[in-house]
């Protein structure tokens, strides 16, 4: 199986950064352009069987652009939904630092030891994306599939694919509409490209 893993396009709350989580924000105009760019890039090079997406709007809008360009259907997977940041949702890092200084420091240095106040832990997220991986392997052994998810969920999925501990969460960068190309075989996964954004027009020099 070939897995094309994509983060959704740009949204409000990326810069300056907010803990977006389950807040259902749409793509920004920049994000819409990024979604069309990645869709065009995939359509010119790949023949996916299906596009799977998180249920949140920023992902479904990105997925819909890819599905339209490649003439395949979109399927929503609840387990691809973003982290539940609980009391941190839509707060800035400065806001969180005022209320939970020790916990945000731990999130930055030891994310595997954090549960967000009234929200998820990283282990909750890893369990959800593991469900997705099992389904993909069982259902699409010989297919090319597109998965559109979130920064955190994509990092967690990469941890599982490459046998990395939860403490390695911050080692995988996931930019808006960054594309990772992964081959999955019986003997494991092979990373072809990670977080490729070279095709995005707004990022070209």
N, C-alpha and C positions, 0 to 999 in steps of 0.2 A: 504494500500500500504506500502511496505517496500522500503525505499530509501537507497541505498548504495552510499554515497557521498565521492568522492575521489579527492584529489589534484593530479595533474600530478607528475611524478618523477623528480628527481634532474636535473637541467640544469645549464649551466654556467650563472653567474649573481646572483646566490643565495648567494654564499659566495666567495669573498666579495660581499656584496649586491649592486645590481643595480636595478633601476626602469625598469623592463623588459616590462611590458605592452603588446603592440601589436607587439613587436619585435619577429619574428617567429623563435625562437631558438629551436634546436632539443634536445632530451634527451642526457645527458652525459652518458658515460658507467655505472656510478653508477645509473643513472636514469633508464637505460634499465634494470638493475638487479632488481631495486625496482619494476618496472612495471611487470616483470615476477613473483616476489614474491607475489604481491597483487593479480595478476591474479590467481596464484595457490591457494592462500588462499581462494578466492571467489569460485573458481571452486569446491573445496572440501566441501564447506558448503552451497552454495546457488544455486538457479536455476533462474537467472535473465531472464526476457523476452527480454530485449534490453539494449544496452549501448549507452547513449547519451554523446556527447562530444563537447567541444569548438572546433572551427575550427583551432586553432593554433596547430602547429606540436607537441609540447611537450605534448599536451592533446590527439591528435589523435593517437600518438604512444603508449601512455599509454592505451588508450581505445582499440586499436587494439590487444594488448596483452591480455586484459581481454576478449574481444570478442572471440579470438581464443581459449582460455582456456575453455570458457563456451559454445561455439558453438552457439552464437547469433550474430545478426547483429549490426553494429555501425551506428548511425545516428548523423550527425553533426547539432548542433543548434547554429545559429549565436548569439543568445542572451546570450550564455555562454562565449562569448569572454571576455578577460581580460579588465581591466581599460585602457582607453586611457590617458596616463600620459602626453600627449602633449609635451611641451618643456623639460620635465624631462626624457623622455624615454631614457634608457640605461645610464643615468648619475648615479654616485655613490651618496650616501647621502652627502658626503663631497662636491662634485660638486654642488649639489642643495643648500646646506647650504651657500655656497659662494654667490650664485645668488639670493636666495629667503629665507633668514634666518627666517623671520617672518612666511612665509607660511609653511615651513616644520615643524616649531614648532607647528603651528596650526594643521597640519596633524597628528602629534603625540598625541595631546591633545584634539582636537575637530574636528575629521575628517568630521563630518557632515557639517562643515562650510567652506569646501575647494572646490574650483574648480581649477584643474590643468591648468596652462597657456596653452591655445589653446587645452585643453583636457576635460576630463569628470569631473563631480562631483560624489560624492558617491551616490547621489539621482539618477543619471543616471544609475548607476550600479544596484541599488536596483530595479528600474523599469524594467530593462531587466530580472533579475532573477525572479522577480514576474511573468513575462510572462511565464517563464519556469515552475514555480510551478503550475500555473493555468492549463497549458497543461498536466502536469504529473497527477494531481488530476482528470482531466476530462477523460484522456485516459487510466489510469492505476490504477483504483480504487482497484483492487484485485491482482496486480502484484508485483513482485520484480524488481526494475529497478536500474541500475547503472548510475550515473552521474559523469563524469570526468571534473573537472573544475580547476580554478585557486585559489590561496590563497585568493585574494580579493573577487572574485565572490562567493566562498564557504562561506566565512564569511557573506556576504550579504544575501545569501540564508538562513543561519542559523538564522540570525536576523529576517527574515520574518517568518520562521517556528515557532519560539519561542517568537514571539511578543515582540521583543526587539527594543529599539530605535536605530537610526543610531549612536548615540554617544557611543553605546556599541560595536562598530565595532572591537575594539582591544581585546575584551574578549574571542574570539574564536580562539585558535591556530590551524593552518593548516600546518602540516609538509608535505614534499614531500611523496606522496603515503600514507599519513595518511587516514584511513578509518573511516568514521562516519556512524553508523547504526541507522536509524530513522524510526519509525512506524508512519504512517499518517492515522488517522481515521476521522470520521465526527466530533468528539468532540475535535480534535486538534492533535498535534504531541507529540510523546514520544521519548526521546533520550535514546537509548540503549547503544551505545558506541560513544565516541567522539575522533577523531584523533588517532585511534589505529595504532601503528606502531610496535607492538610486533612481527609480523611475518616477518619483513624485516631483511634479513640476515646480512646486513652491519651495523645494529643497535643493534644486539645481543651482549651481554657481553660475 
